[in-house]
């Protein structure tokens, strides 16, 4: 665990709670996405974001999360069906305030589909093109972000504790994600969660009830949870939360791989290179000196890379360092192989340290 990560987390500027809308393009053509939402004074539409074939792109309009978003997808190769939620659009890149009098203002007026967030921290739209070309209808399906059933482990909840009323310390929300672990930083403990690509810290020194911190310390690393609380600070994929309650939910598809990766690993060809994985923390060392600590987010594939399989996105503790992603191409009790997308020359083979 890297204390520098904690410093970065707590040095963020206050901002609104987080919510992601992601578009994944499963067609063989570039698609363009526009989105609509309720702004501070009126309805707003924005576009266009291009999404390459096989890639995903996150869109974050405005400064605050909404209960509903609306979207439209266009492509020169496919035609997509849309509902009758009408917004103004333009052929060029646009941000348009107001959803009426579109034509008289020089805009088009077109239909959008609805996304009901319903408390979700994120939502993914899967764009498919099942047989539709040159103006023929094609299939377009939606899915939420694999939020497990909230009723799978109703008895495994946080202990009873008196927390401040929701909204006391920031924007209140409920999120489905992963409890990574708790760590000691001087005299304080900090517990880490992740949700939809965000790293969420819960500090013992904050307004979170002490009973919740004491209970989390006893929890296994990488436990799937639904958790609630006030977002006190957020930005750049990191947030600080005043936790109010949580419950264990069903594991996702990556649970066995996360468990298998725990521990210390040594390079098969370069024994000066080591990796230590604890919870969702990934720390690289060279000749015994830690060089970089990152937070791991598991997903299918890596952005911008061809191929399927378990992908691991690394969010570095230092915001100045670039994010990376690797495929977990193989793992067993004694060895794992990592294929980094920025260097496909050969896999990095690691042996489990004795």
C-alpha positions in Angstrom: 0.0 0.0 0.0 1.3 3.4 -1.0 0.6 6.4 1.4 1.1 8.7 -1.6 -2.2 7.3 -3.0 -3.9 8.5 0.2 -2.4 12.0 -0.2 -3.7 12.2 -3.8 -7.1 11.0 -2.7 -7.5 13.6 0.0 -6.1 16.6 -1.9 -9.0 16.6 -4.4 -11.2 19.7 -4.8 -14.9 19.3 -3.7 -17.2 18.4 -6.5 -20.4 16.6 -7.2 -21.1 12.9 -6.9 -20.2 10.7 -9.8 -22.2 9.0 -12.4 -20.9 7.4 -15.6 -22.7 6.9 -18.9 -20.7 4.6 -21.1 -21.2 3.6 -24.8 -19.7 0.4 -26.1 -19.6 -0.1 -29.9 -19.9 -3.7 -31.0 -20.4 -2.9 -34.7 -17.8 -2.8 -37.4 -18.2 0.9 -38.1 -17.6 4.1 -36.2 -20.7 5.4 -34.5 -21.4 8.9 -33.1 -23.3 9.6 -29.9 -25.3 12.6 -28.7 -26.8 12.9 -25.2 -29.5 15.0 -23.6 -30.2 15.9 -20.0 -31.9 18.5 -17.8 -29.5 21.4 -17.2 -29.7 24.1 -14.6 -32.2 26.2 -16.5 -33.4 24.1 -19.4 -33.0 20.9 -21.3 -29.5 20.5 -22.9 -28.3 18.3 -25.8 -24.6 17.7 -26.6 -22.8 15.8 -29.4 -21.1 14.2 -31.1 -18.8 11.7 -29.4 -17.2 9.2 -31.8 -16.8 5.6 -30.7 -14.6 3.3 -32.7 -15.5 -0.3 -33.4 -14.8 -2.5 -30.4 -14.2 0.4 -28.2 -16.1 2.0 -25.2 -16.4 5.7 -24.4 -17.6 7.4 -21.2 -19.7 10.5 -21.5 -20.1 12.9 -18.5 -22.3 15.8 -19.5 -22.8 18.7 -17.1 -21.5 18.9 -13.5 -24.0 16.9 -11.6 -25.5 13.4 -12.0 -29.1 13.2 -13.3 -31.9 10.7 -12.6 -32.4 10.4 -16.4 -30.3 10.8 -19.5 -31.2 10.6 -23.2 -29.1 9.5 -26.1 -29.0 9.2 -29.9 -26.7 7.1 -32.0 -25.8 7.8 -35.7 -23.6 5.9 -38.2 -23.0 6.0 -41.9 -23.3 2.2 -42.0 -26.2 1.5 -39.7 -29.6 3.0 -38.8 -30.7 2.9 -35.2 -34.2 3.1 -33.7 -35.0 5.9 -31.3 -37.9 6.8 -29.1 -39.8 10.1 -29.2 -37.9 12.1 -26.5 -37.1 15.0 -28.8 -34.0 17.2 -28.6 -32.3 19.7 -30.9 -29.3 18.4 -32.8 -26.8 19.6 -35.4 -24.6 17.9 -38.0 -21.6 19.6 -36.4 -20.3 19.3 -32.8 -22.9 21.0 -30.7 -24.1 22.0 -27.2 -27.7 23.3 -27.5 -29.7 24.7 -24.6 -33.4 24.2 -25.0 -35.4 21.4 -26.7 -38.0 23.6 -28.5 -38.0 25.8 -31.7 -35.2 23.7 -33.1 -35.8 24.3 -36.8 -36.3 28.1 -36.3 -32.9 28.2 -34.6 -31.2 26.4 -37.4 -31.1 22.9 -35.8 -32.7 19.6 -36.5 -35.2 18.0 -34.0 -34.7 14.3 -33.5 -35.7 11.5 -31.2 -33.6 10.2 -28.3 -33.8 7.1 -26.1 -34.1 7.3 -22.4 -31.8 6.1 -19.6 -33.3 5.8 -16.2 -30.4 5.9 -13.8 -32.5 4.8 -10.7 -29.6 5.3 -8.3 -27.0 3.4 -10.4 -23.5 4.8 -10.3 -23.2 4.1 -14.0 -25.0 2.8 -17.1 -23.6 1.1 -20.2 -25.3 1.2 -23.7 -24.2 -1.6 -25.9 -24.5 -0.5 -29.6 -24.9 -3.5 -31.9 -25.7 -3.8 -35.6 -27.4 -7.1 -36.1 -27.9 -7.2 -39.8 -28.9 -3.6 -40.4 -27.0 -1.7 -43.1 -27.7 1.3 -45.3 -30.9 2.5 -43.6 -32.2 -0.9 -42.5 -33.2 -1.2 -38.8 -30.6 -2.7 -36.5 -30.7 -4.0 -33.0 -29.6 -1.8 -30.2 -29.7 -3.1 -26.7 -29.2 -1.6 -23.3 -27.7 -3.1 -20.1 -26.9 -1.7 -16.8 -23.4 -2.2 -15.4 -23.9 -5.7 -14.1 -25.2 -4.5 -10.8 -25.7 -7.8 -8.8 -29.0 -8.5 -7.1 -29.2 -6.5 -3.9 -31.1 -9.3 -2.1 -28.6 -12.1 -2.4 -27.1 -11.6 1.1 -29.7 -9.6 3.0 -28.4 -10.7 6.4 -24.8 -9.8 5.7 -25.1 -6.1 6.3 -23.1 -3.3 8.1 -23.5 -3.2 11.9 -26.1 -0.9 13.4 -24.6 2.6 13.8 -25.9 6.1 14.1 -24.8 8.0 11.0 -25.5 11.6 10.2 -28.7 12.2 8.0 -28.1 11.6 4.3 -26.9 14.7 2.6 -25.2 16.2 5.7 -21.7 16.0 4.2 -22.3 16.0 0.4 -24.4 14.4 -2.3 -25.9 11.2 -1.0 -25.9 8.1 -3.2 -26.0 4.3 -3.2 -23.5 2.4 -5.3 -22.7 -1.2 -6.2 -19.0 -2.2 -6.4 -16.2 -3.8 -4.6 -14.7 -3.3 -1.1 -11.0 -3.6 -1.6 -9.4 -3.5 1.8 -8.5 -1.2 4.8 -5.0 0.0 5.5 -3.3 1.9 8.4 -1.9 5.3 7.7 -0.2 6.6 10.8 -2.8 6.6 13.5 -5.8 6.5 11.1 -7.3 3.7 9.0 -8.7 4.2 5.5 -10.9 1.7 3.7 -11.2 1.6 -0.1 -14.1 0.7 -2.4 -14.3 0.8 -6.2 -17.4 1.4 -8.4 -17.6 1.8 -12.1 -13.9 2.8 -12.5 -13.9 5.1 -9.4 -11.7 4.7 -6.3 -13.6 5.6 -3.2 -11.9 6.2 0.2 -13.5 6.1 3.6 -11.4 7.6 6.3 -11.5 6.8 10.0 -10.8 10.5 10.7 -13.9 11.5 8.8 -17.6 11.4 9.8 -18.1 7.7 9.1 -19.3 5.9 12.3 -16.4 4.1 14.0 -18.4 0.8 14.1 -18.4 0.7 10.3 -14.7 1.1 10.1 -14.1 -1.6 12.8 -16.3 -4.0 10.9 -14.8 -3.3 7.5 -11.3 -4.1 8.9 -12.5 -7.7 9.5 -14.0 -8.2 6.0 -12.2 -10.2 3.4 -10.5 -8.2 0.7 -12.4 -7.8 -2.6 -15.8 -8.3 -1.2 -18.7 -7.3 -3.6 -20.9 -4.7 -1.8 -23.6 -2.2 -2.2 -22.6 0.9 -0.1 -24.2 4.2 0.6 -23.0 7.6 1.9 -22.3 11.2 1.2 -19.7 12.1 -1.5 -17.6 14.8 0.2 -15.0 15.2 -2.5 -14.6 13.8 -6.0 -12.6 14.3 -9.1 -10.3 12.5 -11.6 -11.8 9.1 -10.8 -11.3 9.4 -7.0 -13.8 10.2 -4.3 -14.0 10.6 -0.5 -17.1 9.2 1.1 -18.8 9.6 4.5 -20.1 6.0 4.7 -23.5 5.3 6.2 -24.2 1.6 5.5 -23.3 -1.3 3.2 -24.3 -4.9 2.4 -22.6 -7.8 0.7 -24.0 -8.7 -2.7 -23.2 -11.4 -5.3 -19.7 -11.6 -6.7 -19.1 -10.6 -10.3 -17.4 -12.7 -13.0 -13.9 -11.6 -12.1 -13.9 -12.7 -8.4 -11.8 -15.9 -8.9 -9.2 -14.1 -10.9 -8.9 -11.3 -8.3 -8.5 -14.0 -5.6 -5.8 -15.9 -7.6 -3.8 -12.7 -8.1 -3.4 -11.9 -4.4 0.1 -12.0 -3.0 3.7 -11.3 -4.2 5.0 -12.2 -7.6 8.6 -12.2 -9.0 9.6 -11.8 -12.6 10.4 -15.2 -14.3 13.2 -13.7 -16.4 14.0 -10.5 -14.3 13.9 -11.3 -10.6 14.5 -7.6 -9.8 11.0 -6.9 -11.0 8.3 -7.7 -8.4 4.5 -7.2 -8.2 2.6 -7.2 -4.9 -1.2 -7.4 -5.0 -3.3 -6.7 -2.0 -7.0 -6.2 -2.4 -7.3 -4.1 -5.5 -3.9 -2.4 -5.0 -1.2 -3.3 -7.5 2.4 -2.3 -6.5 5.4 -2.7 -8.8 8.9 -2.8 -7.4 12.4 -2.9 -9.0 15.3 -4.1 -6.9 13.2 -4.0 -3.8 12.1 -0.3 -4.2 8.4 0.3 -4.9 8.1 2.3 -8.1 4.4 2.6 -8.7 1.2 1.8 -6.9 -2.1 1.5 -8.9 -5.7 0.6 -8.3 -7.0 -2.3 -10.3 -10.4 -2.2 -12.1 -11.4 -5.5 -13.8 -13.3 -5.5 -17.1 -13.8 -7.5 -20.3 -10.9 -6.5 -22.6 -8.9 -3.3 -22.7 -10.0 0.0 -24.2 -8.6 0.4 -27.8 -7.2 -3.1 -27.9 -8.4 -6.0 -30.0 -9.4 -9.3 -28.4 -11.5 -10.5 -25.5 -10.6 -11.8 -22.1 -10.0 -10.5 -18.6 -8.7 -6.9 -18.8 -7.2 -5.0 -15.8 -7.2 -1.3 -16.0 -4.5 0.3 -13.7 -5.3 3.7 -12.2 -1.9 5.0 -10.9 -1.8 6.7 -7.5 0.1 9.6 -9.1 -2.3 11.5 -11.4 0.6 12.6 -13.6 1.3 8.9 -14.6 -0.7 7.5 -17.5 -3.2 4.8 -17.0 -2.4 1.4 -18.5 -4.3 -1.8 -19.1 -3.2 -5.5 -19.4 -4.9 -8.8 -20.3 -4.6 -11.5 -17.7 -3.7 -14.2 -20.2 -2.9 -17.0 -17.7 -2.9 -17.7 -14.0 -2.6 -20.7 -11.7 -1.2 -21.3 -8.2 2.4 -20.7 -9.2 2.5 -18.5 -12.3 0.7 -15.7 -14.1 1.1 -14.0 -17.5 0.2 -10.4 -18.1 0.0 -8.9 -21.6 0.2 -5.1 -21.5 -1.6 -3.3 -24.3 1.2 -0.8 -24.8 3.7 -3.6 -25.4 2.3 -6.6 -27.2 5.8 -8.0 -28.0 5.6 -10.7 -25.3 3.8 -11.4 -22.1 5.2 -10.6 -18.7 5.6 -13.9 -16.9 5.5 -13.8 -13.1 6.2 -16.6 -10.6 4.6 -16.6 -7.2 7.1 -15.6 -4.5 7.9 -18.3 -1.9 
